[in-house]
Every structure is written in structure tokens, then in C-alpha cells.
Amino acid sequence: MNKIGENVVRIEADALRALADRLAGPMAAPFAGAVECLYCCGGRVVVTGMGKSGLVARKIAATLSSTGTPALFMHPVEAVHGDLGMIVRGDVVLALSQSGDTEEILNLVPNIKRLDVRLVAMTGALHSTLAQAADVTLDCSVAQEACSLGLAPTASTTTMVALGDALAVALAEKRGFKEEDFADLHPGGKLGKKLARVSRLMHTGEAIPRVSPRTPMSEVIYEMSRKQLGVAAVTAGDMLVGIISDGDLRRLLERRGKDVLDMTAGECMTRDPKTIRPDAFAAAALNVMEQKKITSLAVVGDSGRLEGIIHLHDLWGTEMV
């Protein structure tokens, strides 16, 4: 069984290598043309496919949408029963068919032409009806399917997925799609939390453990214990001037013992502590905490004004995508 599995993966990997070679060679111009066609689209990219190609089409539509290219999936059978209304002038249709002669897809072609909508095809048959009808045709042919019977779409669907990803990423690059744009489109789940701004996750207002440089250390300890964020921010007015962490306090007690209680926050604080801006991504805050081996960061805005505290617990799960 392991040998069969290995063989499947090797066949699909070979198909992807062959696709990459085509993209670097004979398919370079058609691929660039497809990217330009989708980039200049004044509407949406309507992705369609039947069967396994339809499942891939759904994935491509989702990937395009999440990387800055508005897209939707249209089932070819439902299309001829009313869903053709999804297509409007200015759209581009991206049609997937390994054979290029899938009846349900070909039934759409006259309507696509009637609407004067551009058609991009992904097919394994460059001389097929679909390929000839398309404005741009992308070759996703494979030498063989990974199925031992040579029947089930395996290597062919793998190449379609990869080619769809290549289109989506190339379009994102061409649009100048940035991390903050990605964040705006992914507000939910763990990915959304990773891309959230620090300002959305930080503790603010009365939740901030805050003391002045003159505050006795006995009161600093009480403030740290009460707010439970493992630090106390030392401020002069609204300006951050230092920080006292649980670790700082532990080390001071080891060195000075009970004498620490006779000191002030200004005498014990760490000056110029590591901070982060409120508009930084949560993932950046997590990275700083991991590198510095700390559990809290002061969130500082313009001119050193303290705006909040963000704790490691607020970021749990942001390393997961």
C-alpha cells in the first residue's frame, strides 16, 4: 500500500514539474495573457467547472476572492436553468474542463459569447472545442493520471489547483495586494486573529496596570496583582517612561529582599522597554514576545503615549493558520 501511495505522489509531482516547465516556456505568453485578462476585468471572475473540475473551480474562486480578485463559482448545470444571470458584461469567465469537451461547459459558450464576456479556459486538450472557443487557453495536460486505472481525475485536478493558485498569486502581486489587505478579508478564526491589529486585542483604559515613578513598590505589586497582566507600566502623565515585569520584581527580590518595598517604581523600572505600535499585526507582537522571552508588551502610540498592554494570552493561537 505504501508503494501505491508513493507512486501516486510521484506521478502528481511529475505533473506539477511539467506544468512549471510549460509556464517557463510555451505557456508563458498565454499565462501572462490570462493574468492581464483577469486583472483588467471590470466585474467579477466567474469560475465554472463540472464534476471534479467543478470542485477545483470552487477552490479557485475562493482563493481569488481572498487575495483581492472578486470571484464566484457558477455551476454549469444551474447556469442553464437561470444562474446565467450571475454573468454580466464586464465579467470574465474562467472555465475548467480537462477534456475541453464537457457538454455542460460547452452549453455555456454561446451565452458567454452573446454577453460579450471574455473566456479563459483551463484544459488538458489544446485542440478541444473549449480551447478553440476561449480568448485565452491554459494548458493543464498531464502525461498520466495517478489512478491505477487511468480514469479518476487525480494528477489532472492537482495541476488545475496549482494553476489556479498561480493565477491568484500573480494577480495579487500585480494588484499590490498587501498583508493589511489580506487582514481586511480574513477577520474570522485563527487566521483573522493572527492578522488582527494589536489595537483590537490590547487591554485599555482601567484594565492597564499603571503607576507613576513615585509609586511605592508595595502599591506597584498590588496593581500588578490586581490587573493580572504580569507588568506595571510606569507613566508620567500619558507618556510611558518604564516598565516593571514579574521577572523584574523577582530579580529585585532576590537581590534586595524586603528592601524592595521601600523603593519606588522609578527606581525599579526598566527604562526604554520593548514596545509595539497599536497598528502592528498581532503576529508581530507574538514574534517580539517570543524573541525577547516576555509575556507582555506596552502598546505605545505617537510620541511615546501609552495606549494599552497586550499579553501573550491575548495572542494564543495566532501562530496557527
Helices and strands as residue ranges (DSSP letters): H 2-24, H 28-39, E 45-49, H 52-66, E 71-73, H 76-79, G 83-86, E 92-96, H 103-106, H 109-114, E 118-123, H 129-133, E 136-139, H 155-175, H 179-185, H 189-194, H 198-201, G 205-207, E 210-211, H 217-227, E 231-236, E 239-245, H 246-256, G 257-262, H 265-268, E 275-276, H 282-292, E 296-300, G 302-304, E 306-311, G 312-315
